[in-house]
Each structure stands twice: as C-alpha cells, then as structure tokens.
C-alpha cells in the first residue's frame, strides 16, 4: 500500500509539474509575444526618429540658405545705399556747376548787351 500511495503521490506531483510547466510555457509565449511587439514598436520609433533627423537636416540646410540670401540682400542694400550716396554727391556737384554756369552765362549776356549798346551808340 505504501507503494500505491507513493505512486499516487508521484502521479499527483507529475500532474502538478505538468500544469506548472504549461503555465510557464504560456507565460514564456506571452513574454515572447510582448517582446516581439516591443521590438516592432522600437523599430517604428527608430524610423520616426530617422525621419525627424532627415527633416531637421533639410530645415537646417534651408535656414543656412536663407541666411546666406539675407546676407547677400543686406550686402546689396549696402551697395545701393553707397551708390545712392555717390549719386547724391555727384548731383550736388552738378547743381553747383550748373548754377555757376548760369551765373556766368547771365554775366556774359549782360556784358554782350552792354557791348552792343556801346557799339550802337557810336
């Protein structure tokens, strides 16, 4: 009878071990499934980070191009300002010369009128 009791105990222990093994197998399968999902999610996140990095590079490049264009426009504006200043100075000088010529022409006209008056009076 002892053997029979031992056999029943061993059978019960084997049954419990089989149940525990099946529970462990189920848990391992669940962990593997979750690990697979996690790996896929991390892969997706990595792809998004890569896309963001590419977009960031494009934005950075565009900002650099815009900055270069802004510097060029600023340089062109400075050139236009310098040219405008030179044109203003030249216009002022030309006005002075024109005024002087007008005064000389008036003076010459006055002298010619006097000369002609003197010639007619003779």
LOLUM-562920 format. One record per atom (N, C-alpha, C): x, y, z; atom name; residue in one letter; residue number from 1. Coordinates in steps of 0.001 Angstrom, whole numbers. Layout:
% residues N
<atom east="X" north="Y" up="Z" atome="CA" residu="A" num="NUM"/>
...
This chain:
% residues 122
<atom east="807" north="-1166" up="0" atome="N" residu="X" num="1"/>
<atom east="0" north="0" up="0" atome="CA" residu="X" num="1"/>
<atom east="875" north="1264" up="0" atome="C" residu="X" num="1"/>
<atom east="1941" north="1162" up="584" atome="N" residu="X" num="2"/>
<atom east="2859" north="2278" up="582" atome="CA" residu="X" num="2"/>
<atom east="3279" north="2616" up="-835" atome="C" residu="X" num="2"/>
<atom east="3503" north="1618" up="-1618" atome="N" residu="X" num="3"/>
<atom east="3920" north="1828" up="-2998" atome="CA" residu="X" num="3"/>
<atom east="2779" north="2502" up="-3757" atome="C" residu="X" num="3"/>
<atom east="1591" north="2048" up="-3463" atome="N" residu="X" num="4"/>
<atom east="429" north="2626" up="-4129" atome="CA" residu="X" num="4"/>
<atom east="273" north="4095" up="-3735" atome="C" residu="X" num="4"/>
<atom east="462" north="4405" up="-2472" atome="N" residu="X" num="5"/>
<atom east="377" north="5788" up="-2015" atome="CA" residu="X" num="5"/>
<atom east="1485" north="6632" up="-2645" atome="C" residu="X" num="5"/>
<atom east="2650" north="6032" up="-2720" atome="N" residu="X" num="6"/>
<atom east="3765" north="6740" up="-3342" atome="CA" residu="X" num="6"/>
<atom east="3473" north="6969" up="-4824" atome="C" residu="X" num="6"/>
<atom east="2907" north="6007" up="-5480" atome="N" residu="X" num="7"/>
<atom east="2595" north="6125" up="-6902" atome="CA" residu="X" num="7"/>
<atom east="1552" north="7207" up="-7117" atome="C" residu="X" num="7"/>
<atom east="553" north="7257" up="-6251" atome="N" residu="X" num="8"/>
<atom east="-474" north="8296" up="-6344" atome="CA" residu="X" num="8"/>
<atom east="171" north="9656" up="-6102" atome="C" residu="X" num="8"/>
<atom east="1087" north="9735" up="-5134" atome="N" residu="X" num="9"/>
<atom east="1788" north="10994" up="-4829" atome="CA" residu="X" num="9"/>
<atom east="2646" north="11433" up="-6002" atome="C" residu="X" num="9"/>
<atom east="3343" north="10475" up="-6611" atome="N" residu="X" num="10"/>
<atom east="4191" north="10788" up="-7757" atome="CA" residu="X" num="10"/>
<atom east="3331" north="11231" up="-8925" atome="C" residu="X" num="10"/>
<atom east="2201" north="10540" up="-9128" atome="N" residu="X" num="11"/>
<atom east="1297" north="10894" up="-10213" atome="CA" residu="X" num="11"/>
<atom east="738" north="12305" up="-9991" atome="C" residu="X" num="11"/>
<atom east="385" north="12615" up="-8768" atome="N" residu="X" num="12"/>
<atom east="-146" north="13936" up="-8435" atome="CA" residu="X" num="12"/>
<atom east="931" north="14994" up="-8645" atome="C" residu="X" num="12"/>
<atom east="2142" north="14672" up="-8214" atome="N" residu="X" num="13"/>
<atom east="3265" north="15595" up="-8377" atome="CA" residu="X" num="13"/>
<atom east="3564" north="15797" up="-9862" atome="C" residu="X" num="13"/>
<atom east="3508" north="14729" up="-10642" atome="N" residu="X" num="14"/>
<atom east="3742" north="14815" up="-12078" atome="CA" residu="X" num="14"/>
<atom east="2653" north="15661" up="-12740" atome="C" residu="X" num="14"/>
<atom east="1441" north="15523" up="-12300" atome="N" residu="X" num="15"/>
<atom east="333" north="16287" up="-12848" atome="CA" residu="X" num="15"/>
<atom east="513" north="17773" up="-12526" atome="C" residu="X" num="15"/>
<atom east="884" north="18086" up="-11296" atome="N" residu="X" num="16"/>
<atom east="1122" north="19468" up="-10897" atome="CA" residu="X" num="16"/>
<atom east="2307" north="20056" up="-11662" atome="C" residu="X" num="16"/>
<atom east="3345" north="19219" up="-11845" atome="N" residu="X" num="17"/>
<atom east="4522" north="19666" up="-12594" atome="CA" residu="X" num="17"/>
<atom east="4140" north="19964" up="-14043" atome="C" residu="X" num="17"/>
<atom east="3291" north="19122" up="-14619" atome="N" residu="X" num="18"/>
<atom east="2840" north="19330" up="-15995" atome="CA" residu="X" num="18"/>
<atom east="2034" north="20617" up="-16088" atome="C" residu="X" num="18"/>
<atom east="1154" north="20852" up="-15094" atome="N" residu="X" num="19"/>
<atom east="368" north="22083" up="-15091" atome="CA" residu="X" num="19"/>
<atom east="1289" north="23302" up="-14951" atome="C" residu="X" num="19"/>
<atom east="2246" north="23232" up="-14041" atome="N" residu="X" num="20"/>
<atom east="3177" north="24342" up="-13814" atome="CA" residu="X" num="20"/>
<atom east="4011" north="24586" up="-15071" atome="C" residu="X" num="20"/>
<atom east="4435" north="23497" up="-15712" atome="N" residu="X" num="21"/>
<atom east="5221" north="23619" up="-16945" atome="CA" residu="X" num="21"/>
<atom east="4399" north="24289" up="-18032" atome="C" residu="X" num="21"/>
<atom east="3135" north="23909" up="-18149" atome="N" residu="X" num="22"/>
<atom east="2239" north="24516" up="-19149" atome="CA" residu="X" num="22"/>
<atom east="2022" north="25993" up="-18838" atome="C" residu="X" num="22"/>
<atom east="1863" north="26346" up="-17570" atome="N" residu="X" num="23"/>
<atom east="1703" north="27758" up="-17185" atome="CA" residu="X" num="23"/>
<atom east="2965" north="28542" up="-17528" atome="C" residu="X" num="23"/>
<atom east="4123" north="27939" up="-17254" atome="N" residu="X" num="24"/>
<atom east="5396" north="28601" up="-17578" atome="CA" residu="X" num="24"/>
<atom east="5520" north="28779" up="-19080" atome="C" residu="X" num="24"/>
<atom east="5164" north="27741" up="-19852" atome="N" residu="X" num="25"/>
<atom east="5209" north="27808" up="-21316" atome="CA" residu="X" num="25"/>
<atom east="4292" north="28929" up="-21806" atome="C" residu="X" num="25"/>
<atom east="3099" north="29037" up="-21230" atome="N" residu="X" num="26"/>
<atom east="2140" north="30080" up="-21614" atome="CA" residu="X" num="26"/>
<atom east="2712" north="31460" up="-21293" atome="C" residu="X" num="26"/>
<atom east="3319" north="31593" up="-20126" atome="N" residu="X" num="27"/>
<atom east="3914" north="32876" up="-19733" atome="CA" residu="X" num="27"/>
<atom east="5090" north="33236" up="-20647" atome="C" residu="X" num="27"/>
<atom east="5914" north="32235" up="-20980" atome="N" residu="X" num="28"/>
<atom east="7052" north="32474" up="-21875" atome="CA" residu="X" num="28"/>
<atom east="6543" north="32904" up="-23247" atome="C" residu="X" num="28"/>
<atom east="5510" north="32259" up="-23744" atome="N" residu="X" num="29"/>
<atom east="4923" north="32626" up="-25030" atome="CA" residu="X" num="29"/>
<atom east="4394" north="34058" up="-24967" atome="C" residu="X" num="29"/>
<atom east="3727" north="34392" up="-23886" atome="N" residu="X" num="30"/>
<atom east="3215" north="35762" up="-23706" atome="CA" residu="X" num="30"/>
<atom east="4350" north="36769" up="-23675" atome="C" residu="X" num="30"/>
<atom east="5422" north="36429" up="-22965" atome="N" residu="X" num="31"/>
<atom east="6580" north="37332" up="-22893" atome="CA" residu="X" num="31"/>
<atom east="7217" north="37478" up="-24268" atome="C" residu="X" num="31"/>
<atom east="7304" north="36375" up="-25013" atome="N" residu="X" num="32"/>
<atom east="7861" north="36436" up="-26367" atome="CA" residu="X" num="32"/>
<atom east="6986" north="37308" up="-27264" atome="C" residu="X" num="32"/>
<atom east="5680" north="37165" up="-27151" atome="N" residu="X" num="33"/>
<atom east="4774" north="37987" up="-27954" atome="CA" residu="X" num="33"/>
<atom east="4941" north="39474" up="-27626" atome="C" residu="X" num="33"/>
<atom east="4985" north="39772" up="-26338" atome="N" residu="X" num="34"/>
<atom east="5165" north="41160" up="-25897" atome="CA" residu="X" num="34"/>
<atom east="6533" north="41677" up="-26347" atome="C" residu="X" num="34"/>
<atom east="7558" north="40835" up="-26256" atome="N" residu="X" num="35"/>
<atom east="8904" north="41232" up="-26699" atome="CA" residu="X" num="35"/>
<atom east="8907" north="41542" up="-28191" atome="C" residu="X" num="35"/>
<atom east="8210" north="40716" up="-28970" atome="N" residu="X" num="36"/>
<atom east="8126" north="40935" up="-30411" atome="CA" residu="X" num="36"/>
<atom east="7406" north="42261" up="-30700" atome="C" residu="X" num="36"/>
<atom east="6297" north="42500" up="-30027" atome="N" residu="X" num="37"/>
<atom east="5550" north="43756" up="-30202" atome="CA" residu="X" num="37"/>
<atom east="6423" north="44943" up="-29800" atome="C" residu="X" num="37"/>
<atom east="7140" north="44796" up="-28684" atome="N" residu="X" num="38"/>
<atom east="8020" north="45864" up="-28209" atome="CA" residu="X" num="38"/>
<atom east="9120" north="46151" up="-29228" atome="C" residu="X" num="38"/>
<atom east="9710" north="45076" up="-29774" atome="N" residu="X" num="39"/>
<atom east="10767" north="45243" up="-30783" atome="CA" residu="X" num="39"/>
<atom east="10217" north="45961" up="-32019" atome="C" residu="X" num="39"/>
<atom east="9029" north="45602" up="-32457" atome="N" residu="X" num="40"/>
<atom east="8417" north="46253" up="-33619" atome="CA" residu="X" num="40"/>
<atom east="8122" north="47726" up="-33318" atome="C" residu="X" num="40"/>
<atom east="7655" north="47999" up="-32114" atome="N" residu="X" num="41"/>
<atom east="7367" north="49377" up="-31714" atome="CA" residu="X" num="41"/>
<atom east="8652" north="50198" up="-31684" atome="C" residu="X" num="41"/>
<atom east="9713" north="49628" up="-31127" atome="N" residu="X" num="42"/>
<atom east="11006" north="50321" up="-31076" atome="CA" residu="X" num="42"/>
<atom east="11516" north="50569" up="-32495" atome="C" residu="X" num="42"/>
<atom east="11335" north="49598" up="-33376" atome="N" residu="X" num="43"/>
<atom east="11740" north="49771" up="-34778" atome="CA" residu="X" num="43"/>
<atom east="10963" north="50935" up="-35397" atome="C" residu="X" num="43"/>
<atom east="9664" north="51001" up="-35147" atome="N" residu="X" num="44"/>
<atom east="8843" north="52105" up="-35658" atome="CA" residu="X" num="44"/>
<atom east="9306" north="53443" up="-35117" atome="C" residu="X" num="44"/>
<atom east="9590" north="53484" up="-33829" atome="N" residu="X" num="45"/>
<atom east="10082" north="54719" up="-33208" atome="CA" residu="X" num="45"/>
<atom east="11413" north="55121" up="-33835" atome="C" residu="X" num="45"/>
<atom east="12275" north="54155" up="-34056" atome="N" residu="X" num="46"/>
<atom east="13576" north="54423" up="-34679" atome="CA" residu="X" num="46"/>
<atom east="13399" north="55012" up="-36073" atome="C" residu="X" num="46"/>
<atom east="12440" north="54487" up="-36835" atome="N" residu="X" num="47"/>
<atom east="12172" north="55025" up="-38172" atome="CA" residu="X" num="47"/>
<atom east="11666" north="56464" up="-38092" atome="C" residu="X" num="47"/>
<atom east="10801" north="56741" up="-37123" atome="N" residu="X" num="48"/>
<atom east="10281" north="58108" up="-36955" atome="CA" residu="X" num="48"/>
<atom east="11415" north="59055" up="-36567" atome="C" residu="X" num="48"/>
<atom east="12291" north="58619" up="-35671" atome="N" residu="X" num="49"/>
<atom east="13430" north="59446" up="-35262" atome="CA" residu="X" num="49"/>
<atom east="14334" north="59714" up="-36465" atome="C" residu="X" num="49"/>
<atom east="14538" north="58706" up="-37298" atome="N" residu="X" num="50"/>
<atom east="15351" north="58873" up="-38506" atome="CA" residu="X" num="50"/>
<atom east="14709" north="59886" up="-39446" atome="C" residu="X" num="50"/>
<atom east="13392" north="59797" up="-39630" atome="N" residu="X" num="51"/>
<atom east="12684" north="60760" up="-40485" atome="CA" residu="X" num="51"/>
<atom east="12799" north="62171" up="-39913" atome="C" residu="X" num="51"/>
<atom east="12644" north="62291" up="-38611" atome="N" residu="X" num="52"/>
<atom east="12758" north="63604" up="-37958" atome="CA" residu="X" num="52"/>
<atom east="14167" north="64153" up="-38166" atome="C" residu="X" num="52"/>
<atom east="15165" north="63293" up="-38068" atome="N" residu="X" num="53"/>
<atom east="16551" north="63719" up="-38287" atome="CA" residu="X" num="53"/>
<atom east="16743" north="64223" up="-39706" atome="C" residu="X" num="53"/>
<atom east="16175" north="63521" up="-40680" atome="N" residu="X" num="54"/>
<atom east="16282" north="63954" up="-42072" atome="CA" residu="X" num="54"/>
<atom east="15581" north="65296" up="-42277" atome="C" residu="X" num="54"/>
<atom east="14397" north="65431" up="-41710" atome="N" residu="X" num="55"/>
<atom east="13649" north="66691" up="-41819" atome="CA" residu="X" num="55"/>
<atom east="14437" north="67823" up="-41164" atome="C" residu="X" num="55"/>
<atom east="15027" north="67532" up="-40023" atome="N" residu="X" num="56"/>
<atom east="15830" north="68527" up="-39315" atome="CA" residu="X" num="56"/>
<atom east="17013" north="68972" up="-40168" atome="C" residu="X" num="56"/>
<atom east="17635" north="68022" up="-40862" atome="N" residu="X" num="57"/>
<atom east="18753" north="68348" up="-41740" atome="CA" residu="X" num="57"/>
<atom east="18291" north="69247" up="-42883" atome="C" residu="X" num="57"/>
<atom east="17140" north="68930" up="-43454" atome="N" residu="X" num="58"/>
<atom east="16597" north="69742" up="-44547" atome="CA" residu="X" num="58"/>
<atom east="16277" north="71152" up="-44044" atome="C" residu="X" num="58"/>
<atom east="15661" north="71235" up="-42873" atome="N" residu="X" num="59"/>
<atom east="15328" north="72546" up="-42295" atome="CA" residu="X" num="59"/>
<atom east="16600" north="73337" up="-42025" atome="C" residu="X" num="59"/>
<atom east="17603" north="72679" up="-41462" atome="N" residu="X" num="60"/>
<atom east="18875" north="73345" up="-41174" atome="CA" residu="X" num="60"/>
<atom east="19506" north="73878" up="-42447" atome="C" residu="X" num="60"/>
<atom east="19469" north="73076" up="-43495" atome="N" residu="X" num="61"/>
<atom east="20016" north="73500" up="-44790" atome="CA" residu="X" num="61"/>
<atom east="19239" north="74699" up="-45328" atome="C" residu="X" num="61"/>
<atom east="17922" north="74641" up="-45231" atome="N" residu="X" num="62"/>
<atom east="17085" north="75748" up="-45714" atome="CA" residu="X" num="62"/>
<atom east="17366" north="77025" up="-44924" atome="C" residu="X" num="62"/>
<atom east="17563" north="76889" up="-43628" atome="N" residu="X" num="63"/>
<atom east="17863" north="78061" up="-42795" atome="CA" residu="X" num="63"/>
<atom east="19204" north="78657" up="-43207" atome="C" residu="X" num="63"/>
<atom east="20193" north="77790" up="-43477" atome="N" residu="X" num="64"/>
<atom east="21506" north="78276" up="-43911" atome="CA" residu="X" num="64"/>
<atom east="21396" north="79001" up="-45249" atome="C" residu="X" num="64"/>
<atom east="20622" north="78442" up="-46174" atome="N" residu="X" num="65"/>
<atom east="20426" north="79093" up="-47470" atome="CA" residu="X" num="65"/>
<atom east="19734" north="80445" up="-47287" atome="C" residu="X" num="65"/>
<atom east="18726" north="80491" up="-46435" atome="N" residu="X" num="66"/>
<atom east="18006" north="81738" up="-46174" atome="CA" residu="X" num="66"/>
<atom east="18941" north="82766" up="-45550" atome="C" residu="X" num="66"/>
<atom east="19786" north="82306" up="-44657" atome="N" residu="X" num="67"/>
<atom east="20745" north="83203" up="-44013" atome="CA" residu="X" num="67"/>
<atom east="21722" north="83773" up="-45038" atome="C" residu="X" num="67"/>
<atom east="22202" north="82910" up="-45948" atome="N" residu="X" num="68"/>
<atom east="23111" north="83384" up="-46999" atome="CA" residu="X" num="68"/>
<atom east="22402" north="84389" up="-47899" atome="C" residu="X" num="68"/>
<atom east="21164" north="84112" up="-48242" atome="N" residu="X" num="69"/>
<atom east="20393" north="85038" up="-49089" atome="CA" residu="X" num="69"/>
<atom east="20193" north="86372" up="-48374" atome="C" residu="X" num="69"/>
<atom east="19910" north="86312" up="-47086" atome="N" residu="X" num="70"/>
<atom east="19717" north="87533" up="-46299" atome="CA" residu="X" num="70"/>
<atom east="21009" north="88353" up="-46265" atome="C" residu="X" num="70"/>
<atom east="22163" north="87658" up="-46095" atome="N" residu="X" num="71"/>
<atom east="23441" north="88375" up="-46096" atome="CA" residu="X" num="71"/>
<atom east="23684" north="89026" up="-47456" atome="C" residu="X" num="71"/>
<atom east="23353" north="88319" up="-48536" atome="N" residu="X" num="72"/>
<atom east="23543" north="88871" up="-49875" atome="CA" residu="X" num="72"/>
<atom east="22651" north="90088" up="-50103" atome="C" residu="X" num="72"/>
<atom east="21387" north="89985" up="-49693" atome="N" residu="X" num="73"/>
<atom east="20465" north="91125" up="-49828" atome="CA" residu="X" num="73"/>
<atom east="20984" north="92304" up="-49019" atome="C" residu="X" num="73"/>
<atom east="21448" north="92031" up="-47817" atome="N" residu="X" num="74"/>
<atom east="21979" north="93099" up="-46959" atome="CA" residu="X" num="74"/>
<atom east="23180" north="93761" up="-47625" atome="C" residu="X" num="74"/>
<atom east="24047" north="92937" up="-48217" atome="N" residu="X" num="75"/>
<atom east="25216" north="93474" up="-48919" atome="CA" residu="X" num="75"/>
<atom east="24773" north="94312" up="-50112" atome="C" residu="X" num="75"/>
<atom east="23773" north="93819" up="-50846" atome="N" residu="X" num="76"/>
<atom east="23260" north="94568" up="-51998" atome="CA" residu="X" num="76"/>
<atom east="22649" north="95898" up="-51564" atome="C" residu="X" num="76"/>
<atom east="21945" north="95876" up="-50457" atome="N" residu="X" num="77"/>
<atom east="21345" north="97113" up="-49931" atome="CA" residu="X" num="77"/>
<atom east="22441" north="98108" up="-49576" atome="C" residu="X" num="77"/>
<atom east="23510" north="97603" up="-48950" atome="N" residu="X" num="78"/>
<atom east="24622" north="98495" up="-48605" atome="CA" residu="X" num="78"/>
<atom east="25237" north="99077" up="-49878" atome="C" residu="X" num="78"/>
<atom east="25356" north="98261" up="-50931" atome="N" residu="X" num="79"/>
<atom east="25884" north="98749" up="-52203" atome="CA" residu="X" num="79"/>
<atom east="24984" north="99800" up="-52822" atome="C" residu="X" num="79"/>
<atom east="23686" north="99564" up="-52764" atome="N" residu="X" num="80"/>
<atom east="22719" north="100531" up="-53307" atome="CA" residu="X" num="80"/>
<atom east="22777" north="101827" up="-52508" atome="C" residu="X" num="80"/>
<atom east="22908" north="101706" up="-51195" atome="N" residu="X" num="81"/>
<atom east="22999" north="102912" up="-50370" atome="CA" residu="X" num="81"/>
<atom east="24248" north="103721" up="-50727" atome="C" residu="X" num="81"/>
<atom east="25372" north="103002" up="-50927" atome="N" residu="X" num="82"/>
<atom east="26614" north="103689" up="-51284" atome="CA" residu="X" num="82"/>
<atom east="26463" north="104361" up="-52654" atome="C" residu="X" num="82"/>
<atom east="25867" north="103635" up="-53609" atome="N" residu="X" num="83"/>
<atom east="25668" north="104200" up="-54945" atome="CA" residu="X" num="83"/>
<atom east="24739" north="105415" up="-54881" atome="C" residu="X" num="83"/>
<atom east="23695" north="105318" up="-54076" atome="N" residu="X" num="84"/>
<atom east="22759" north="106440" up="-53933" atome="CA" residu="X" num="84"/>
<atom east="23465" north="107645" up="-53313" atome="C" residu="X" num="84"/>
<atom east="24323" north="107396" up="-52351" atome="N" residu="X" num="85"/>
<atom east="25062" north="108480" up="-51715" atome="CA" residu="X" num="85"/>
<atom east="26003" north="109148" up="-52719" atome="C" residu="X" num="85"/>
<atom east="26697" north="108310" up="-53509" atome="N" residu="X" num="86"/>
<atom east="27597" north="108853" up="-54532" atome="CA" residu="X" num="86"/>
<atom east="26809" north="109641" up="-55580" atome="C" residu="X" num="86"/>
<atom east="25652" north="109114" up="-55978" atome="N" residu="X" num="87"/>
<atom east="24807" north="109806" up="-56953" atome="CA" residu="X" num="87"/>
<atom east="24341" north="111138" up="-56392" atome="C" residu="X" num="87"/>
<atom east="23982" north="111150" up="-55122" atome="N" residu="X" num="88"/>
<atom east="23562" north="112399" up="-54472" atome="CA" residu="X" num="88"/>
<atom east="24681" north="113419" up="-54451" atome="C" residu="X" num="88"/>
<atom east="25892" north="112977" up="-54141" atome="N" residu="X" num="89"/>
<atom east="27038" north="113881" up="-54112" atome="CA" residu="X" num="89"/>
<atom east="27326" north="114414" up="-55520" atome="C" residu="X" num="89"/>
<atom east="27277" north="113502" up="-56516" atome="N" residu="X" num="90"/>
<atom east="27523" north="113935" up="-57900" atome="CA" residu="X" num="90"/>
<atom east="26444" north="114916" up="-58349" atome="C" residu="X" num="90"/>
<atom east="25190" north="114680" up="-57985" atome="N" residu="X" num="91"/>
<atom east="24089" north="115591" up="-58340" atome="CA" residu="X" num="91"/>
<atom east="24301" north="116957" up="-57710" atome="C" residu="X" num="91"/>
<atom east="24747" north="116944" up="-56466" atome="N" residu="X" num="92"/>
<atom east="25000" north="118213" up="-55780" atome="CA" residu="X" num="92"/>
<atom east="26111" north="118991" up="-56488" atome="C" residu="X" num="92"/>
<atom east="27180" north="118281" up="-56845" atome="N" residu="X" num="93"/>
<atom east="28291" north="118918" up="-57563" atome="CA" residu="X" num="93"/>
<atom east="27819" north="119447" up="-58911" atome="C" residu="X" num="93"/>
<atom east="27034" north="118640" up="-59619" atome="N" residu="X" num="94"/>
<atom east="26496" north="119054" up="-60921" atome="CA" residu="X" num="94"/>
<atom east="25612" north="120287" up="-60778" atome="C" residu="X" num="94"/>
<atom east="24803" north="120332" up="-59721" atome="N" residu="X" num="95"/>
<atom east="23962" north="121503" up="-59478" atome="CA" residu="X" num="95"/>
<atom east="24813" north="122739" up="-59234" atome="C" residu="X" num="95"/>
<atom east="25885" north="122597" up="-58475" atome="N" residu="X" num="96"/>
<atom east="26772" north="123730" up="-58222" atome="CA" residu="X" num="96"/>
<atom east="27404" north="124233" up="-59527" atome="C" residu="X" num="96"/>
<atom east="27867" north="123270" up="-60367" atome="N" residu="X" num="97"/>
<atom east="28478" north="123646" up="-61643" atome="CA" residu="X" num="97"/>
<atom east="27442" north="124332" up="-62542" atome="C" residu="X" num="97"/>
<atom east="26219" north="123769" up="-62582" atome="N" residu="X" num="98"/>
<atom east="25160" north="124343" up="-63410" atome="CA" residu="X" num="98"/>
<atom east="24810" north="125749" up="-62930" atome="C" residu="X" num="98"/>
<atom east="24760" north="125932" up="-61630" atome="N" residu="X" num="99"/>
<atom east="24462" north="127252" up="-61067" atome="CA" residu="X" num="99"/>
<atom east="25562" north="128243" up="-61447" atome="C" residu="X" num="99"/>
<atom east="26812" north="127787" up="-61319" atome="N" residu="X" num="100"/>
<atom east="27942" north="128651" up="-61674" atome="CA" residu="X" num="100"/>
<atom east="27888" north="129019" up="-63161" atome="C" residu="X" num="100"/>
<atom east="27596" north="128024" up="-64020" atome="N" residu="X" num="101"/>
<atom east="27496" north="128287" up="-65463" atome="CA" residu="X" num="101"/>
<atom east="26355" north="129260" up="-65767" atome="C" residu="X" num="101"/>
<atom east="25231" north="129095" up="-65082" atome="N" residu="X" num="102"/>
<atom east="24097" north="130009" up="-65278" atome="CA" residu="X" num="102"/>
<atom east="24498" north="131424" up="-64901" atome="C" residu="X" num="102"/>
<atom east="25192" north="131565" up="-63782" atome="N" residu="X" num="103"/>
<atom east="25649" north="132894" up="-63344" atome="CA" residu="X" num="103"/>
<atom east="26614" north="133493" up="-64368" atome="C" residu="X" num="103"/>
<atom east="27525" north="132674" up="-64888" atome="N" residu="X" num="104"/>
<atom east="28485" north="133153" up="-65871" atome="CA" residu="X" num="104"/>
<atom east="27769" north="133525" up="-67184" atome="C" residu="X" num="104"/>
<atom east="26790" north="132698" up="-67559" atome="N" residu="X" num="105"/>
<atom east="26036" north="132998" up="-68785" atome="CA" residu="X" num="105"/>
<atom east="25272" north="134304" up="-68623" atome="C" residu="X" num="105"/>
<atom east="24677" north="134517" up="-67450" atome="N" residu="X" num="106"/>
<atom east="23972" north="135781" up="-67188" atome="CA" residu="X" num="106"/>
<atom east="24943" north="136962" up="-67260" atome="C" residu="X" num="106"/>
<atom east="26106" north="136766" up="-66650" atome="N" residu="X" num="107"/>
<atom east="27116" north="137831" up="-66655" atome="CA" residu="X" num="107"/>
<atom east="27570" north="138111" up="-68086" atome="C" residu="X" num="107"/>
<atom east="27809" north="137040" up="-68862" atome="N" residu="X" num="108"/>
<atom east="28240" north="137197" up="-70251" atome="CA" residu="X" num="108"/>
<atom east="27151" north="137894" up="-71070" atome="C" residu="X" num="108"/>
<atom east="25894" north="137506" up="-70857" atome="N" residu="X" num="109"/>
<atom east="24772" north="138142" up="-71575" atome="CA" residu="X" num="109"/>
<atom east="24738" north="139623" up="-71248" atome="C" residu="X" num="109"/>
<atom east="24927" north="139932" up="-69974" atome="N" residu="X" num="110"/>
<atom east="24923" north="141334" up="-69549" atome="CA" residu="X" num="110"/>
<atom east="26059" north="142097" up="-70234" atome="C" residu="X" num="110"/>
<atom east="27246" north="141530" up="-70344" atome="N" residu="X" num="111"/>
<atom east="28413" north="142171" up="-70973" atome="CA" residu="X" num="111"/>
<atom east="28172" north="142333" up="-72478" atome="C" residu="X" num="111"/>
<atom east="27565" north="141308" up="-73111" atome="N" residu="X" num="112"/>
<atom east="27277" north="141399" up="-74550" atome="CA" residu="X" num="112"/>
<atom east="26250" north="142495" up="-74800" atome="C" residu="X" num="112"/>
<atom east="25233" north="142554" up="-73950" atome="N" residu="X" num="113"/>
<atom east="24224" north="143615" up="-74087" atome="CA" residu="X" num="113"/>
<atom east="24882" north="144990" up="-73950" atome="C" residu="X" num="113"/>
<atom east="25773" north="145146" up="-72985" atome="N" residu="X" num="114"/>
<atom east="26476" north="146429" up="-72792" atome="CA" residu="X" num="114"/>
<atom east="27357" north="146753" up="-74000" atome="C" residu="X" num="114"/>
<atom east="28053" north="145734" up="-74486" atome="N" residu="X" num="115"/>
<atom east="28937" north="145934" up="-75641" atome="CA" residu="X" num="115"/>
<atom east="28122" north="146384" up="-76851" atome="C" residu="X" num="115"/>
<atom east="26992" north="145678" up="-77079" atome="N" residu="X" num="116"/>
<atom east="26149" north="146020" up="-78231" atome="CA" residu="X" num="116"/>
<atom east="25565" north="147420" up="-78060" atome="C" residu="X" num="116"/>
<atom east="25190" north="147755" up="-76859" atome="N" residu="X" num="117"/>
<atom east="24665" north="149106" up="-76588" atome="CA" residu="X" num="117"/>
<atom east="25735" north="150144" up="-76896" atome="C" residu="X" num="117"/>
<atom east="26978" north="149891" up="-76524" atome="N" residu="X" num="118"/>
<atom east="28088" north="150817" up="-76772" atome="CA" residu="X" num="118"/>
<atom east="28373" north="150909" up="-78268" atome="C" residu="X" num="118"/>
<atom east="28268" north="149765" up="-78994" atome="N" residu="X" num="119"/>
<atom east="28538" north="149762" up="-80429" atome="CA" residu="X" num="119"/>
<atom east="27436" north="150531" up="-81137" atome="C" residu="X" num="119"/>
<atom east="26210" north="150406" up="-80740" atome="N" residu="X" num="120"/>
<atom east="25086" north="151101" up="-81366" atome="CA" residu="X" num="120"/>
<atom east="25146" north="152611" up="-81060" atome="C" residu="X" num="120"/>
<atom east="25661" north="152907" up="-79907" atome="N" residu="X" num="121"/>
<atom east="25734" north="154312" up="-79516" atome="CA" residu="X" num="121"/>
<atom east="26858" north="155021" up="-80280" atome="C" residu="X" num="121"/>
<atom east="27738" north="154390" up="-80896" atome="N" residu="X" num="122"/>
<atom east="28828" north="155027" up="-81619" atome="CA" residu="X" num="122"/>
<atom east="28426" north="155555" up="-82908" atome="C" residu="X" num="122"/>
